[in-house]
Amino acid sequence: MSSSSFPTCTRAATWYRKALGLEILGEYEHFAVSGKGPLFISSDAGNTNLALFRGNPRGRRETAGHHLVAFRVDGEGFLQFLRRAPDCPLYDDQGNEIAKAQAVDHKMSFSTYFCDPWGNRFEVTTYDHDFVSAKLQ
């Protein structure tokens, strides 16, 4: 797909690939190119999809868009995300760039919280607590 045919979604898809490892699903690109549908991205060859639609960023409006999407990963995937995060701008709820993704210890799991460049809220969580705890020390 050319970046001019669906520029916002392809910029978003590039960010999601870098930040979360989600790839464009080629078999559904025609929806986005035609402008009639979303651009589908996935980390598991399409078993689970995230659909990117054109629209206005959520910004600071509390009720616009989804409130939080959480991704569950294994311990190594969580650590890979923390290592990869500095290469992708992550933001807080106020739109300020986060210098480093923080691992929040919930005693049974670890999570990190952030927004994408368009203000959508995300969480990456692992329940491999002992593994991550040992690696973070």
C-alpha positions in Angstrom: 0.0 0.0 0.0 1.4 3.4 -0.8 1.7 5.8 2.1 -0.4 8.4 0.2 -3.4 6.1 -0.1 -4.1 5.9 3.6 -1.4 8.1 5.2 -2.7 8.3 8.8 -3.2 4.5 9.1 0.1 3.7 7.5 1.9 6.0 9.9 0.0 4.4 12.7 0.8 0.9 11.4 4.5 1.8 11.3 4.4 2.9 14.9 2.5 -0.2 16.0 5.0 -2.4 14.2 7.9 -0.8 16.0 6.3 -0.6 19.4 4.2 -3.8 19.5 5.4 -5.9 16.7 2.0 -5.7 14.8 2.2 -6.2 11.1 -0.2 -5.2 8.3 -2.3 -8.0 7.1 -1.9 -7.9 3.3 -5.0 -9.9 2.5 -7.2 -7.1 4.0 -5.3 -4.0 2.7 -7.9 -3.4 0.0 -10.3 -2.2 2.7 -7.9 0.6 3.7 -6.9 1.5 0.2 -10.5 1.8 -0.9 -11.2 4.1 2.1 -14.2 2.0 3.1 -12.6 0.2 5.9 -9.8 -0.1 8.4 -6.3 -1.2 8.0 -5.8 -4.5 9.9 -2.7 -5.3 11.8 -1.8 -8.4 13.8 1.0 -10.1 15.7 -0.2 -13.6 15.0 -0.9 -13.8 11.3 -4.5 -12.6 11.7 -5.9 -14.7 14.5 -6.2 -11.5 16.5 -6.5 -8.2 14.7 -6.3 -4.6 15.6 -8.3 -2.4 13.1 -7.0 1.1 12.4 -9.7 3.5 11.3 -9.4 7.0 10.0 -10.6 9.6 12.5 -9.7 12.3 14.9 -7.2 11.5 17.7 -8.7 11.1 21.1 -6.5 13.8 22.5 -7.4 14.7 26.1 -11.1 14.0 25.7 -11.9 11.3 28.3 -14.9 9.8 26.6 -13.6 9.5 23.0 -12.4 6.2 21.7 -11.6 3.2 23.6 -10.4 3.6 27.2 -7.7 1.0 27.3 -6.5 -2.0 25.3 -4.4 -4.5 27.1 -2.0 -7.0 25.5 -1.0 -10.1 27.5 2.5 -11.3 26.6 4.9 -13.8 28.1 7.8 -12.7 30.3 10.3 -12.5 27.5 7.8 -10.5 25.4 7.4 -8.1 28.2 11.1 -7.5 28.6 11.5 -7.2 24.8 8.8 -4.5 24.9 10.6 -2.6 27.6 13.9 -2.8 25.6 12.2 -1.7 22.4 10.1 1.1 23.9 12.9 3.8 23.7 12.9 3.4 19.9 9.2 4.3 19.7 7.8 7.4 21.3 5.4 6.5 24.0 3.2 9.1 25.7 1.4 9.6 29.0 -2.3 10.6 29.3 -1.4 14.3 28.9 0.4 13.8 25.6 3.9 14.1 27.1 6.6 11.8 25.8 7.7 9.1 28.3 11.4 8.8 28.5 11.3 5.1 29.6 8.5 2.5 29.9 8.0 1.7 33.6 7.3 -1.8 34.8 4.6 -1.7 37.4 4.8 -4.6 39.9 1.3 -5.9 40.8 2.8 -8.8 42.8 1.2 -11.3 40.5 1.9 -9.6 37.2 3.9 -6.8 35.7 2.3 -4.1 33.5 3.4 -1.0 31.7 0.9 1.7 30.6 1.3 4.2 27.8 -0.5 6.0 25.0 0.3 5.9 21.3 1.0 9.2 19.4 -2.8 9.6 18.8 -3.8 9.4 22.5 -5.1 5.8 22.6 -4.3 4.1 25.9 -2.6 0.8 26.1 -1.2 -1.7 28.6 1.3 -4.5 28.1 1.0 -7.1 30.9 2.7 -10.4 31.8 1.8 -12.9 34.4 5.3 -14.4 34.3 6.0 -12.5 37.5 8.9 -14.5 38.9 10.8 -14.6 35.6 10.4 -10.8 35.0 11.2 -10.0 38.6 14.5 -11.9 38.4 15.4 -10.3 35.1 14.6 -6.7 36.3 16.9 -7.0 39.4 
